[in-house]
Amino acid sequence: MKKLTSLMAVLMLLFTLTACSSTNLTNTKMYIQEAELTKEEESILNLVGSEVTPYILDFVIDDTVQALQINTYELEKNEWKLIAGGGGRQLNVTKSRIALSFDNIGLGLHTAVQNQGSNSYKSDLKFDFEGFSTTTAFLSDKAIIEYEKEIPLVIQIHTTKNEIASLSPEYGFYEPETYADFGYEKVYAITCLFSQKSVNELSSLSK
């Protein structure tokens, strides 16, 4: 709890400092990409003193986008099963940042959106990860945002296999059978979706 509180405080400070710098994103197309942090911003993150370093992304949208949805999935029998998400977060900005903080995605995730609040989930998963190797792949390039379309941001693999062939999220999310073919025990994914629907409309949609 203490680590999470410290992390949230640092993220608030970081987002405050980046509120102006994010306006330098002048590309008129809607997109999301990994944030390029300044040395000052990196120094602020180092103040957390935690093994969990937030994954921070910049995004640019138009003023018709009303909501952001962040979903977390677990791979089961070649299909992605939603384990957290399905709701939405109201947006009233056209440029902002997302911070994703996690160690093991299957056990929990903290999400913060600059000037738009934050939320967390913790899992009661009963699975012994002792002796497992872990690899995490992040969005490798700028992704164009399309309304109502999920964008895979992170894929995390936990396995006892000696070798892990990790695909970038943009490819691996759409080819989940690949992970099953390798026999990985646990595979998780985080996606985001930008919607022209309201938060209430998003929340009412069944997955």
Secondary structure per residue as TSV (DSSP state, phi and psi in degrees):
chain	resnum	aa	ss	phi	psi
A	1	M	-	360.0	-40.4
A	2	K	H	-65.1	-40.8
A	3	K	H	-64.2	-40.8
A	4	L	H	-65.4	-40.3
A	5	T	H	-63.1	-42.9
A	6	S	H	-63.9	-42.0
A	7	L	H	-62.0	-44.0
A	8	M	H	-63.4	-38.8
A	9	A	H	-64.4	-43.5
A	10	V	H	-67.1	-39.8
A	11	L	H	-62.7	-40.0
A	12	M	H	-61.2	-41.8
A	13	L	H	-67.0	-42.8
A	14	L	H	-62.5	-44.6
A	15	F	H	-66.2	-32.0
A	16	T	H	-64.7	-43.4
A	17	L	H	-70.3	-29.6
A	18	T	H	-91.4	-1.1
A	19	A	H	-59.7	-35.3
A	20	C	H	-85.0	-41.7
A	21	S	H	-64.9	-27.9
A	22	S	G	-67.6	-16.9
A	23	T	G	-72.5	-6.8
A	24	N	G	-76.4	-6.6
A	25	L	-	-78.7	97.5
A	26	T	-	-102.9	-2.6
A	27	N	-	-62.3	127.8
A	28	T	S	-77.5	-16.3
A	29	K	S	-74.3	152.3
A	30	M	-	-82.0	129.2
A	31	Y	E	-156.6	167.0
A	32	I	E	-138.1	141.2
A	33	Q	E	-156.2	162.2
A	34	E	E	-61.1	135.9
A	35	A	-	-71.8	141.4
A	36	E	-	-96.3	104.8
A	37	L	-	-82.7	143.6
A	38	T	-	-77.5	168.8
A	39	K	H	-61.5	-36.5
A	40	E	H	-64.5	-42.1
A	41	E	H	-65.9	-40.2
A	42	E	H	-64.0	-36.7
A	43	S	H	-64.8	-38.4
A	44	I	H	-64.1	-43.4
A	45	L	H	-62.2	-33.7
A	46	N	H	-66.5	-18.2
A	47	L	T	-70.0	-17.4
A	48	V	T	-61.2	-40.3
A	49	G	-	66.7	32.4
A	50	S	S	-122.4	154.8
A	51	E	S	-72.8	-16.4
A	52	V	-	-93.7	111.9
A	53	T	-	-102.2	124.6
A	54	P	-	-60.8	143.2
A	55	Y	E	-94.2	116.2
A	56	I	E	-112.7	133.7
A	57	L	E	-126.8	144.8
A	58	D	E	-98.3	143.3
A	59	F	E	-137.9	152.2
A	60	V	E	-129.1	127.8
A	61	I	-	-133.6	173.1
A	62	D	-	-97.0	175.9
A	63	D	T	-80.9	5.7
A	64	T	T	-90.6	-12.4
A	65	V	-	-74.7	125.8
A	66	Q	-	-103.8	-28.5
A	67	A	E	-145.8	154.4
A	68	L	E	-119.7	133.4
A	69	Q	E	-120.1	130.0
A	70	I	E	-118.4	122.8
A	71	N	E	-117.4	148.8
A	72	T	E	-122.5	134.1
A	73	Y	E	-126.2	153.8
A	74	E	E	-119.8	138.9
A	75	L	E	-79.5	125.0
A	76	E	E	-136.3	116.9
A	77	K	T	52.1	52.5
A	78	N	T	68.8	11.3
A	79	E	E	-131.5	149.7
A	80	W	E	-86.0	123.4
A	81	K	E	-105.5	125.0
A	82	L	E	-67.2	126.1
A	83	I	E	-114.4	-17.6
A	84	A	E	-158.6	134.4
A	85	G	-	130.5	-151.0
A	86	G	-	90.7	-15.2
A	87	G	S	-98.5	-152.7
A	88	G	-	-157.2	168.3
A	89	R	E	-127.0	126.5
A	90	Q	E	-64.4	137.8
A	91	L	-	-119.4	137.7
A	92	N	-	-133.0	30.7
A	93	V	-	-131.6	165.2
A	94	T	S	-114.1	-10.2
A	95	K	E	-143.0	131.4
A	96	S	E	-165.5	-170.0
A	97	R	E	-133.6	148.7
A	98	I	E	-117.9	137.8
A	99	A	E	-120.3	125.4
A	100	L	E	-112.3	122.5
A	101	S	E	-121.0	122.7
A	102	F	-	-162.3	159.8
A	103	D	S	-110.9	-68.8
A	104	N	S	-109.4	112.7
A	105	I	T	-58.0	-34.9
A	106	G	T	-64.7	-20.4
A	107	L	T	-100.6	-17.0
A	108	G	E	164.2	162.1
A	109	L	E	-153.7	136.3
A	110	H	E	-113.1	128.7
A	111	T	E	-121.2	133.3
A	112	A	E	-133.2	139.2
A	113	V	E	-120.1	128.6
A	114	Q	T	-53.0	123.4
A	115	N	T	62.8	13.1
A	116	Q	T	-126.5	5.3
A	117	G	E	96.4	-176.7
A	118	S	E	-148.2	163.8
A	119	N	E	-157.5	163.0
A	120	S	E	-139.8	157.7
A	121	Y	E	-137.6	148.7
A	122	K	E	-127.9	137.9
A	123	S	-	-97.7	150.3
A	124	D	-	-101.1	27.3
A	125	L	-	-54.9	126.8
A	126	K	-	-100.9	84.1
A	127	F	-	-144.3	132.6
A	128	D	-	-89.7	108.3
A	129	F	-	-89.6	5.2
A	130	E	T	-59.6	130.7
A	131	G	T	84.8	0.3
A	132	F	-	-87.8	144.0
A	133	S	E	-91.9	148.0
A	134	T	E	-129.8	136.9
A	135	T	E	-134.8	142.2
A	136	T	E	-126.0	126.3
A	137	A	E	-108.6	136.2
A	138	F	E	-113.9	161.2
A	139	L	-	-48.9	122.7
A	140	S	-	-91.7	-15.0
A	141	D	S	-151.4	172.5
A	142	K	-	-62.3	131.8
A	143	A	E	-110.5	129.6
A	144	I	E	-74.4	132.8
A	145	I	-	-87.8	127.7
A	146	E	-	-118.3	140.2
A	147	Y	T	-56.4	136.2
A	148	E	T	64.7	16.4
A	149	K	-	-115.1	127.3
A	150	E	-	-68.9	140.2
A	151	I	E	-116.8	116.5
A	152	P	E	-71.6	127.8
A	153	L	E	-106.2	-37.1
A	154	V	E	-143.7	139.7
A	155	I	E	-130.6	131.1
A	156	Q	E	-124.4	132.9
A	157	I	E	-116.6	134.9
A	158	H	E	-121.5	124.8
A	159	T	E	-155.8	158.1
A	160	T	S	-94.2	0.0
A	161	K	-	-65.6	150.2
A	162	N	S	-73.8	-28.9
A	163	E	-	-123.7	142.7
A	164	I	-	-124.8	118.2
A	165	A	-	-96.2	96.2
A	166	S	-	-93.2	128.9
A	167	L	-	-96.3	151.8
A	168	S	-	-65.3	147.8
A	169	P	H	-54.2	-36.1
A	170	E	H	-62.6	-24.0
A	171	Y	H	-103.4	-44.8
A	172	G	H	-63.6	-33.9
A	173	F	T	-64.1	-34.3
A	174	Y	T	-91.6	-1.4
A	175	E	-	-130.7	58.4
A	176	P	T	-62.4	-25.5
A	177	E	H	-62.0	-23.2
A	178	T	H	-60.7	-42.2
A	179	Y	H	-67.4	-38.1
A	180	A	H	-64.5	-37.6
A	181	D	H	-61.9	-33.6
A	182	F	H	-79.6	-15.0
A	183	G	T	79.2	26.5
A	184	Y	-	-69.8	136.8
A	185	E	S	-73.0	-42.8
A	186	K	E	-134.5	128.0
A	187	V	E	-134.3	130.4
A	188	Y	E	-126.1	156.4
A	189	A	E	-141.1	147.8
A	190	I	E	-121.1	131.1
A	191	T	E	-128.3	164.5
A	192	C	E	-130.5	155.8
A	193	L	E	-143.5	130.1
A	194	F	E	-104.8	129.0
A	195	S	E	-126.3	146.6
A	196	Q	S	-87.3	-2.6
A	197	K	S	-83.4	159.8
A	198	S	-	-76.3	167.1
A	199	V	H	-60.3	-41.0
A	200	N	H	-62.9	-40.0
A	201	E	H	-65.8	-41.3
A	202	L	H	-63.5	-43.0
A	203	S	H	-65.0	-27.4
A	204	S	H	-84.5	-11.3
A	205	L	S	-77.3	135.1
A	206	S	-	-86.3	145.8
A	207	K	-	-90.5	360.0
